[in-house]
Amino acid sequence: MSTDQPPPGQPPDDDPFLKKPQEPPPPSAGQPPPDGPPPDGPPSGPPPGSPYGSPYDNMPPPPPPYGSGYGGGYGGTDPLSGMPPLADSGRRILARLIDWLIIAIPLAIIGIPFDVYERATRDGSDFGDTVNSFNGGSQLVFQLITIVAYVAYDTVMGAKDGRTIGKKLMKLRVAMLNDGSTPPMSQSLLRAVVLWLPALICCACLWPLLLLILILVDKPYKQGLHDKAAKTVVVSVPQ
């Protein structure tokens, strides 16, 4: 019969937001292992009335590290057990607008050599019509630059720590649904492609609106199509 003590809970890897298991309480002095026979002689446990005695033995375990209230602790049936609470939809929208501006403003400057504004100045058409009116190579090159900029931004920032600049300002992060870890590069890329590619190619208005509606109505994880594809959620973080 082994008398080794149970190992303490393993700390998270490099991800400070990774869900953590509850550490088992250390066995009291003189207590036998759960599957062993009782020791000989009188018990050496705490005396009656001790603050560490039986009145506290049956208390429920402490809440998970991030106390989200979504389940019964690490290893429960709810994937969100032990994770921070889900992000507020309004803060998600603000974070996305910030990220969009961070990319859109440099792209507007880059578009000047491609004559992005020439047609708009001449006949009053809007920016979207101008982009779609490019001739041949200019249209293709600028569209590729735009796609790469948006997809690369979300992919790299998401795989780094789950937080774009907008999400950092709004105190949000992207997390894997199954364990709360930072998305790996493959999942971060998939999420970014589903998020941006349809909007940049053909559905500039319809696709963002569809994603927003799904985030607002999806239960229980508030996932857009990009979250469902990558198996991620967006959660709130302390800082």
Secondary structure, 3 states (H helix, E strand, C coil): CCCCCCCCCCCCCCCCCCCCCCCCCCCCCCCCCCCCCCCCCCCCCCCCCCCCCHHHCCCCCCCCCCCCCCCCCCCCCCCCCCCCCECCHHHHHHHHHHHHHHHHHHHHHHCHHHCCCHHHHHHCCCHHHHHHCCCHHHHHHHHHHHHHHHHHHHHHHHHHHCCCHHHHHHCEEEEECCCCCCCCHHHHHHHHHHHHHHHHHCCCCHHHHHHHHHHHHCCCCCCCHHHHHHCEEEEECCC
